Amino acid sequence: MPTVFRFNGLRVVIYPNDHRPAHVHVKGAVGEAVFILHCPDGPPELRESFGFNRPDLGRIKDELANVLIVLCEEWRTIHGRY
């Protein structure tokens, strides 16, 4: 499971055998969330979450939006298309 980005103790993961649409799994000590990226223009959208509270999810979404281009390129590298 390639970690494609890290921030604030969280790992952003794209699984090589995963399905479209382009999305990332955000993993931390307290939970996991899945965000659909809506490549290439965004914005990221929460699909599901376990363990994160609402303020945490807002901060995660903002951080993903800041690096959306990088995440979309990582998805394309791993999967070939969005």
C-alpha positions in Angstrom: 0.0 0.0 0.0 1.9 3.0 -1.2 1.8 6.0 1.1 1.7 9.0 -1.3 1.6 11.8 1.2 2.0 12.4 5.0 0.9 15.3 7.2 0.1 15.8 10.9 0.8 12.2 11.7 -1.5 10.9 9.0 -0.7 8.8 6.0 -2.5 9.2 2.6 -2.6 5.9 0.8 -3.6 4.7 -2.7 -4.0 1.0 -3.0 -2.6 -0.5 -6.2 -5.5 -2.9 -6.7 -8.2 -0.4 -5.8 -11.2 0.7 -8.0 -12.3 4.0 -9.5 -13.2 6.7 -9.0 -9.9 8.2 -7.9 -9.8 8.3 -4.1 -7.4 8.1 -1.2 -7.5 6.5 2.2 -6.3 8.7 5.1 -5.0 6.6 8.0 -4.2 7.8 11.5 -3.9 6.5 15.0 -7.6 7.3 15.7 -9.2 6.3 12.5 -9.5 6.1 8.7 -11.3 8.2 6.1 -11.8 7.8 2.4 -12.0 10.8 0.2 -13.0 10.8 -3.5 -10.7 13.2 -5.3 -12.8 14.3 -8.2 -9.7 14.5 -10.4 -8.3 16.7 -11.8 -10.2 19.7 -10.4 -11.6 18.5 -7.1 -12.8 19.3 -4.5 -12.1 16.2 -2.4 -15.3 14.7 -1.0 -15.7 12.5 2.1 -17.0 9.1 1.2 -16.7 7.5 4.7 -14.9 7.9 8.0 -14.3 5.8 11.1 -12.8 7.5 14.2 -12.2 11.0 13.0 -14.4 13.9 14.4 -15.9 16.6 12.2 -13.2 19.2 12.8 -10.5 16.7 11.9 -12.3 15.8 8.7 -12.5 19.4 7.7 -8.7 19.8 8.3 -8.0 16.6 6.3 -10.2 17.8 3.4 -8.4 21.1 3.3 -5.0 19.5 3.3 -6.0 17.1 0.5 -7.4 20.0 -1.5 -4.0 21.8 -1.1 -2.2 18.8 -2.7 -4.9 17.6 -5.1 -2.8 17.9 -8.2 -0.1 15.7 -6.7 -2.7 13.1 -5.4 -4.3 12.9 -8.8 -1.0 12.4 -10.5 -0.2 9.6 -8.0 -3.5 8.0 -8.8 -2.8 8.2 -12.5 0.7 6.7 -12.0 -0.7 3.8 -10.1 -3.9 3.2 -12.0 -3.4 4.8 -15.4 -6.5 7.0 -15.4 -9.0 8.6 -13.0 
